[in-house]
Amino acid sequence: MPAANLPATLLEFLRPRLPEMLSVLRKFVVAESPSLEKSSADRCCGVIAAEWRKRGARVERIAQKHRGDHLRVVVGPQASRADGQLLVLGHYDTVYASGTLAKMPFRVSGGKAYGPGTFDMKAGIVQALFALEALQKGASLRKRVVFLWTSDEEIGSDSSRKLLEGEARRSAAVFVLEPSFGSRGLLKTARKGVGEAQIIVHGRASHAGLAPEEGVNAVHEMARQIVRLEQWNDMRRGISVNVDVIEGGTRVNVIAERARAVVDLRALREADVRRLEKRLRALRPVTRGAHLEVHANFNRAPMERKVSAALFARAKSLASQMGLTLGECVAGGGSDGNLTAALGVPTLDGLGAVGDGAHSAREYVVTRTMPSRSALLAALLAAS
Ligand SMILES: [Zn+2]
């Protein structure tokens, strides 16, 4: 391939491959892969592994006891001759239970590919696979590239976290193939940190009619705490606090002895995460005799923009060589990109499919964008 305008050459190679990309996407989607169903996920893992092996990649299947196996694919120069490592990250698990295909079949119509997990994020894996094909046609890699396809991102990455953090630490950059945002396919250069808190109020039960003065109403106390939590929201700073589950009490004539709330916590800055944790720890009961128990945990730290800035600038310039304009946005949801960014490793997220409707019956990918997204990834790997 002539190196004069490598991104444009990669795109020229990939554009006519769209029909093949869609046929591989079909294979990946009809192999349903719910995070919580190991045997189905493993079958999908095997289908994905076969496509990479077919293209000469070194594929290692990392066996898991309770979740689907993870896939580690290595291409490019051997470790000894490589000038470092790049990590391409994604997940093949979906939020859809087995059998969803019956109501939500894979289909391509009106320039869109529909089906469970198309957009989030099997099309991203397909785009990476064809990026490898394009690179094999002549662009040489200076660094070796590790592709990691994990099986439990949708349920918090418990079984893959160590593995992906280890690979990220060895890498100069991490490219995350999670879906992009909106019809213009914005990359995600910042993501909110995601946490969860559980608040339990312990009160004292009593007969609501005979001895109300002896009771301590846990539900009333919880209501007061919730009003307080709501005031912590600050949309401008990117802080959101939402009590999304509450339960408490037993019967209408029994003063509630116990109440429980589960709170979704999000913040854009690490400093705000720490402030939220501190405020939660400092919560005190308002009602005399009530006790509070608070558990809080930020599973994914924020991905702050500074970790993405240089990679985004590179991606933008490569895209412009293909005649494309690339935009960026802040995402309220977390991904494994939060984990690698928290280690200080430059991370660029949202490089995957363009489409919409993740986690819903209308999930789709805009098919004509697949070759250019694939070319952009290939160009980034060659340029990094
Ligand atoms: Zn995803």
Boltz pocket constraint, residues with backbone or C-beta under 6 A from the ligand:
constraints:
  - pocket:
      binder: B
      contacts: [[A, 91], [A, 120], [A, 121], [A, 153], [A, 178], [A, 179]]
      max_distance: 6.0
